[in-house]
Amino acid sequence: MAAMAMVAVSAISGCARASSRLPERPIVGGGTLASLVARADTAVVLLYRPSDTFVCSGSLQPWLEWRRRHVGAFALVFTREPTSAERTQLATHHIRADGILRRQLLDAIDAPPAPSELLLVNGRLVSLDRVRPRALRSALYRRMASPGRS
């Protein structure tokens, strides 16, 4: 019984450590997730599968508008290369990813959480929240878009 508890604790702490290393994940073309927003002290990174962007009632659109006002403090990152059909749809909807995670061997077992919102402060992960379906504005978006924050 104690051995099973130890395995469960190890699995949970392993997941936490993997999430905390997300900012260090390499992206296609060089650099890391955190390097996409390195100019900003506080930044938001959205981690999406390309197909996640086509949800009509999702929270992506407010973030894309926020990106226009906060250049360098926001990045949309895909967990994989878009398919040909997805590239067409993304172009039609004017959705541009800032980066694509480089595939790693363990992604098949422990895929990066997507869709999710990452809050980075000085390049370090402060919070990671899964995006809830049909949520028009997440708690992180409301906090970042609140008056008093430029």
N, C-alpha and C positions, 0 to 999 in steps of 0.2 A: 504494500500500500504506500509506504514512504517513497519507494522507488518510482511509482507512478506519479506521485506529487512532484518529485524532483524533475521528472521528464516534462511535466506540464509547465513547471516554472521555467525550465530551460527553454522550452519552445516559446513561451510568452516573452521572456526577456530577449530571446534571439530575434523575434519580430520587432521588438522595440528598438533594438540596436540596428536592424536593417533599415527601419524607417528613419532613424536619426542620421544614417549615412546617405539618404536620398540627395541632399544638396551636392554630394561628392560624385554622384553618378555621372559617368561620361555621356556626352551627347554626340550624335553623328556630326562629323566635320570638325571635332575638336572642342575642348573645353568641358566644363561641367554644368550641371543644372544651375548651381549658384553663380557661375561666371556670367550667365545671361543677365543677371540683375546686380552685378557687382558694383555698379555706380551708386546704388541706392542703399542707405542705411537700413531702411525697412522696405521689404518687397513681398509681392505675392506671386507665387508660381501656381498655375493651374496645370494639373497632370491629367490629361484626357486621352482616351482612345479616339482615333479620328471619328469613329461612328458615334461617339458620345456628343459630338457637336451638333448633330441633327435633331436633337430633342427640342420640340417646339416650345415646351413650357419649362425649359431649364434656366439655370442661373448664368449661363455663359454671356448672353448679350449685355447685361449690366457691366460685367467685367471688361468686355471689349470696349465699351464706352469709357470706362474708368482708365483703361490703358492709354487712350488718346490724350487724356489730361495728365497722365503720370508716366511719361516716357522714361524708360530705364528702370522703373519700379515694378514692372509686371512682365511676366512671360507665360505664354501658352505653350506647353510642351506635350507632344504626343508620345505615347508609350511604344508606338510602332510606326513604320512607314505607312502612309495611306495607300489604299488600293487605287487602281486607275479610276474606278467609278467614284470613290471618295474624293480623289483629287479634283474631279470635275465638279462635284457638289460643293467642295470647299471653295473653289474658285467662284462658283456661281453666287455663293453667300458671302464672298469677300472675307473668308476666315483664313488667317495666316498664322501658322505655328512659328514660334520663335526658335524651336529646337525639337529634335526627336531623340529620345533616349537610345543609346547604343544597346543593342540586345546583349544580355549576359546569360550564361549557361543556366543559372538558377532561376531565371525569369519563368521558366515552365513550371517550377515548383512553388516559387514565392514571387509572384508577379507584383510589380509596383501597384499600389492602390490607386485605382482610377475608376471613375473620375474623383479627383480630390483637390483640395485647396491647401497649399503650403504657405505658411507665413515665415519668412526668413528675416532675421535681424542680424546685420553684419555677417551675412553668409551662413548663419547657423539656423537650423530648424527650430522654431519656437512652437508652432502648432501644425498639426496635420488633421484635417477634417474631411471625411468623405462627403461628396456632394449628394444631397438627397434629391431623389426624383421629384419633379414638379415644384421645387422650391425656387421661387423667382429671385429671391435675394437671401443669401446665406447670412449667418451671424457675422462672419468675417467681413463680408462685403458691407454690411450695415455699419460695422465698426470703422472700416477704412474710409467709407464714403461720408461719415458723419461730419457735420460742420465743425470747424476747428482743426481738421486735418486737411492739409493742402494737397 
